[in-house]
Amino acid sequence: MKKIKFMMMAFLAMTMSAAFVSCSDDDDNQQENFNKYMSTVETTVKDTKAQSGNKKALLLVAFGSTWENAHETFKGIVNDYKSDAAFKDYDVFFSFTSAICINKSREGEHYESQDFYAPNFWLEAIGRQKYEEVRVQSLHVIPGEEFLRLRDTYIKDFKNNVYGDLDNKYLEEDVKIFIGGPLMAEEDDVQKVAEALNSNFEKYVQDGNVMVFMGHGNPEGYNYGNGNIRYTQLEEALQQNWSEHYYVATVDMEDNLLDDLYERMQPKLAEGTTITLHALMCIAGDHAHNDMSGIEKEGDSWREFFQSEGYKCQYDGNDANTANNCILKGLGDYANIRAIWKNHTKNATEMFAE
């Protein structure tokens, strides 16, 4: 019995030892990755500042994507900021908030592998180079979970010097931090976005045809800031000011999903009506390709649903000879929409100001 008891204790000790080694290894790997990423970002920021001589930094922050055309949209947004005279004194950097998108981008799921980094790396590197002004611009659409995490976690962690290696005087006195809100940050923005959308898409609501914008939305449990109301306000603005054939729904907002959208639309739609779909997101990413367009033809996309109900809603990829009713572009592809984001950047609110 004693021998068995001894063997059990020895086995338990070995198991616990292995667990501690495993945890230690994970911690070491995480620290190693952090140091590697931090070094890469810091080198980029340091070199950029040395070349430009600028004392101001602008960090553009998006959720992210794993699709090549979405990355082209992001590049277009960054280039638009860099070419705008209003930001000539700023060094412009770009970040993803989604760890999944960052990791998959490194794997190169839908395109050549690329490296992106979370906002904390960029803000820390910007602080180490002691920029005198930092503007952070959200490329989100509503003031929902992602925007609030950017504002209330990433930026506050930077200001609170969570890594402990920034000069307190710099953080307390020498740097000003501004944040530009998402596309529809305030109710006043809704009218501006509606006007821009109608300017871009009014031809799709002629002759009784319908234009549907697919937003993301927050599930109710994460509906911080009541950002979901912007979708309802946008549909109302479009319908009241331009056409009752505009609709706005989401993939993740309670009471404004596809079924809810159809319940609103169906009584007004004639048989055979043409329905055109467009993502109400910064880019055309996974939701636009799969949930909206159904390129994998799994039968659960918005396009396939409308087709099954007897409406015209086609998608034939890049066939130039076919009238596609799924427009695989993001809001960031349109200059008049980018202008709204840029105005938010110019009029950004200073955080932590007394």
C-alpha positions in Angstrom: 0.0 0.0 0.0 2.8 2.4 0.9 4.5 1.6 -2.4 1.3 2.3 -4.3 0.7 5.5 -2.4 4.3 6.6 -3.0 4.0 5.9 -6.8 0.7 7.9 -6.9 2.3 10.9 -5.2 5.3 10.7 -7.5 3.0 10.6 -10.6 1.0 13.6 -9.2 4.2 15.5 -8.7 5.4 14.7 -12.2 2.0 15.8 -13.7 2.0 19.0 -11.7 5.6 19.7 -12.7 4.7 19.1 -16.4 1.8 21.5 -16.0 4.0 24.2 -14.5 6.5 23.7 -17.3 3.8 24.0 -19.9 2.4 27.2 -18.4 5.9 28.6 -18.1 6.6 27.7 -21.8 3.3 29.4 -22.8 4.3 32.5 -20.9 7.7 32.5 -22.4 6.3 32.2 -25.9 3.8 35.0 -25.3 6.6 37.2 -24.0 8.8 36.3 -26.9 6.0 37.1 -29.4 5.2 40.4 -27.7 8.9 41.4 -27.8 9.1 40.5 -31.5 6.0 42.4 -32.5 6.9 45.3 -30.3 10.4 45.5 -31.9 9.0 45.4 -35.4 6.4 48.1 -34.8 8.8 50.3 -32.9 11.3 50.1 -35.8 8.6 51.2 -38.2 7.5 54.1 -36.1 11.1 55.2 -35.3 12.1 55.1 -39.0 9.0 56.9 -40.1 9.5 59.7 -37.6 13.2 60.1 -38.4 12.3 60.4 -42.1 9.4 62.8 -41.8 10.4 64.9 -38.8 6.8 65.1 -37.8 5.8 65.6 -34.2 2.2 64.3 -34.7 1.0 60.7 -35.2 -2.3 59.4 -36.5 -3.4 55.8 -35.9 -6.2 54.5 -38.0 -7.9 51.5 -36.4 -10.2 48.9 -38.1 -11.6 45.6 -36.9 -9.7 43.9 -39.7 -10.4 41.3 -42.4 -9.0 38.2 -44.1 -10.0 39.2 -47.7 -7.7 40.6 -50.3 -10.2 43.2 -51.7 -10.8 44.4 -48.1 -7.1 44.9 -47.7 -7.1 47.0 -50.9 -9.8 49.1 -49.3 -7.7 49.6 -46.2 -4.8 50.7 -48.3 -7.0 53.2 -50.1 -8.1 54.7 -46.9 -4.6 55.0 -45.6 -3.4 56.6 -48.8 -6.4 59.0 -48.8 -5.3 60.2 -45.3 -1.7 60.5 -46.4 -2.5 62.6 -49.4 -4.9 64.9 -47.6 -3.3 68.3 -46.9 -5.1 68.4 -43.5 -2.8 65.6 -42.3 0.5 66.5 -43.9 2.0 67.0 -40.5 1.0 63.6 -39.2 2.8 60.2 -39.6 -0.1 57.8 -40.5 -0.2 54.3 -39.1 -2.8 51.5 -39.4 -4.0 48.8 -37.0 -6.4 45.9 -36.6 -8.3 45.2 -33.3 -9.3 41.6 -34.2 -6.8 39.0 -33.0 -8.4 36.5 -35.4 -7.9 38.8 -38.4 -4.3 39.5 -37.3 -3.5 35.8 -37.0 -5.2 34.8 -40.2 -3.6 37.6 -42.1 -0.2 36.1 -41.1 -1.4 32.8 -42.4 -2.5 34.3 -45.7 -5.9 32.6 -45.9 -7.3 34.6 -48.9 -4.1 36.4 -50.1 -0.4 36.7 -49.6 0.6 36.7 -45.9 0.8 40.2 -44.3 1.6 41.4 -40.8 -0.8 43.6 -38.8 -0.6 44.6 -35.2 -3.0 45.5 -32.4 -3.4 49.2 -31.3 -1.4 48.7 -28.1 1.8 48.0 -30.0 1.4 51.1 -32.2 0.5 53.4 -29.2 3.4 52.1 -27.2 5.8 52.7 -30.0 4.3 56.1 -30.7 4.8 56.9 -27.0 8.4 55.7 -27.0 9.1 58.1 -29.9 7.5 60.9 -27.9 5.1 62.3 -30.5 3.6 65.5 -29.1 0.1 64.8 -30.5 -1.6 61.4 -31.1 -4.9 61.1 -33.0 -6.6 57.8 -33.1 -9.3 57.4 -35.7 -11.9 54.6 -35.5 -12.9 53.1 -38.8 -15.9 51.3 -37.3 -19.4 52.2 -38.4 -21.3 52.5 -35.1 -20.2 53.3 -31.5 -20.5 49.7 -30.5 -18.3 47.1 -28.8 -15.3 47.5 -31.0 -15.1 51.2 -30.8 -15.6 51.3 -27.0 -12.9 48.8 -26.5 -10.6 51.0 -28.5 -11.5 54.0 -26.5 -11.8 52.5 -23.0 -9.1 49.9 -23.1 -6.4 50.5 -25.7 -6.2 54.3 -25.4 -6.6 54.4 -21.6 -4.0 51.7 -21.2 -1.6 53.8 -23.2 -2.4 56.9 -21.1 -2.0 54.8 -17.9 1.4 53.5 -19.0 0.5 49.8 -18.5 4.0 48.6 -19.6 5.6 51.1 -17.3 8.4 52.2 -19.6 7.0 55.6 -20.7 8.0 58.9 -19.1 5.2 60.1 -16.7 5.9 63.7 -17.6 5.4 62.9 -21.3 2.1 61.2 -20.6 0.8 63.8 -18.2 2.1 67.0 -19.8 3.8 66.6 -23.1 1.4 64.6 -25.2 -2.2 65.4 -26.3 -4.4 62.4 -27.2 -7.5 62.8 -29.5 -10.0 60.2 -30.6 -12.2 60.4 -33.7 -15.5 58.6 -33.4 -16.9 56.0 -35.8 -18.8 56.8 -39.0 -22.1 57.3 -37.3 -20.8 58.4 -33.9 -23.6 60.9 -33.3 -27.2 61.1 -34.6 -26.2 64.1 -36.8 -23.8 61.8 -38.7 -26.7 59.6 -39.7 -28.1 62.2 -42.1 -24.6 62.8 -43.6 -24.2 59.1 -44.2 -27.7 58.8 -45.7 -27.0 61.6 -48.1 -23.7 60.0 -49.2 -25.4 56.6 -49.7 -28.2 58.0 -51.7 -25.7 59.9 -53.9 -23.9 56.7 -54.6 -26.8 54.3 -54.9 -29.9 56.1 -56.0 -30.0 54.3 -59.3 -30.7 51.1 -57.5 -34.0 52.2 -56.1 -35.5 53.4 -59.4 -38.6 51.7 -60.9 -39.6 50.0 -57.7 -36.3 48.2 -57.2 -34.8 47.8 -53.7 -31.4 48.6 -52.2 -30.5 46.8 -48.9 -27.5 47.6 -46.7 -26.2 44.8 -44.5 -24.6 46.1 -41.3 -22.9 44.1 -38.6 -24.6 45.2 -35.4 -23.9 44.2 -31.8 -25.7 41.4 -30.1 -27.9 42.9 -27.3 -25.6 41.6 -24.5 -22.8 43.7 -26.0 -24.8 46.7 -27.2 -22.6 49.2 -25.3 -23.5 52.8 -26.0 -26.7 51.8 -27.8 -24.9 51.9 -31.1 -27.5 49.6 -32.8 -30.0 52.5 -32.9 -27.9 54.0 -35.8 -29.1 51.3 -38.2 -32.7 52.1 -37.5 -32.1 55.8 -37.7 -30.2 55.4 -41.1 -33.1 53.4 -42.6 -35.6 56.0 -41.5 -33.4 58.9 -42.9 -33.0 57.1 -46.3 -36.7 56.3 -46.6 -38.0 59.7 -45.4 -35.7 61.8 -47.5 -35.2 59.8 -50.6 -36.9 56.5 -51.2 -39.0 53.9 -49.3 -37.1 51.3 -51.2 -33.9 51.7 -49.1 -33.5 49.2 -46.2 -30.9 48.6 -43.5 -30.6 45.4 -41.5 -27.8 43.5 -39.7 -26.3 40.1 -39.1 -26.1 40.5 -35.3 -28.7 43.0 -34.0 -31.7 41.6 -32.3 -35.0 42.5 -34.1 -33.1 43.7 -37.1 -32.0 40.4 -38.7 -32.8 39.1 -42.2 -36.2 37.8 -41.1 -37.1 41.1 -39.5 -36.0 42.9 -42.7 -38.2 40.7 -44.8 -41.2 41.3 -42.6 -40.8 45.0 -43.2 -40.1 44.6 -47.0 -42.5 41.9 -48.1 -45.8 43.8 -48.0 -44.3 46.5 -50.3 -42.5 44.3 -52.8 -43.9 43.4 -56.2 -43.2 39.9 -57.5 -39.9 39.8 -59.4 -38.5 43.0 -57.8 -34.7 43.4 -58.2 -32.9 43.6 -54.9 -29.3 44.9 -54.7 -27.2 44.2 -51.7 -24.3 46.2 -50.2 -22.3 45.8 -46.9 -22.7 48.7 -44.5 -19.2 48.0 -43.2 -15.9 49.6 -43.7 -14.8 46.8 -46.0 -16.4 43.9 -48.0 -15.0 41.0 -45.9 -16.3 37.7 -44.7 -19.8 38.9 -44.0 -20.1 40.5 -47.5 -18.7 37.5 -49.3 -20.5 34.7 -47.4 -23.5 36.1 -45.4 -24.5 38.5 -48.0 -23.4 37.1 -51.4 -23.2 33.4 -50.6 -20.2 32.7 -52.8 -19.8 29.3 -51.2 -23.5 28.6 -52.1 -24.4 27.0 -48.8 -28.0 28.2 -49.1 -28.0 30.6 -46.1 -27.0 33.9 -47.6 -29.2 36.9 -48.0 -28.9 36.7 -51.8 -30.1 33.0 -51.8 -32.9 33.8 -49.4 -34.3 36.6 -51.6 -34.0 34.4 -54.7 -35.9 31.6 -52.9 -38.7 34.1 -52.2 -39.0 34.9 -55.9 -37.0 38.1 -56.2 -34.1 38.9 -58.6 -30.8 39.0 -56.7 -27.9 37.7 -58.8 -24.3 37.3 -58.2 -21.9 35.9 -60.8 -18.5 36.8 -59.5 -16.5 39.1 -61.7 -18.5 38.4 -64.9 -18.6 41.8 -66.6 -21.5 40.6 -68.8 -23.8 40.0 -65.9 -25.7 42.5 -63.8 -24.6 41.6 -60.3 -26.9 42.6 -57.4 -24.2 42.0 -54.7 -21.8 44.9 -54.7 -18.6 43.6 -53.1 -17.2 47.0 -51.9 -16.9 48.5 -48.5 -18.0 51.9 -47.3 -14.3 52.8 -47.3 -14.2 52.6 -51.1 -16.3 55.7 -51.5 -14.7 59.2 -51.2 -17.8 60.8 -49.8 -18.0 58.3 -47.0 -14.2 58.6 -46.2 -14.8 62.3 -46.0 -17.1 61.8 -43.0 -14.4 59.7 -41.2 -11.8 62.3 -42.0 -14.0 65.1 -40.6 -14.2 63.1 -37.4 -10.4 63.0 -37.3 -10.1 66.7 -37.9 -12.6 67.5 -35.2 -11.5 64.7 -32.8 -12.2 65.1 -29.1 -9.2 65.4 -26.8 -9.2 62.7 -24.2 -8.1 63.3 -20.7 -8.3 67.1 -21.1 -9.0 68.9 -17.9 
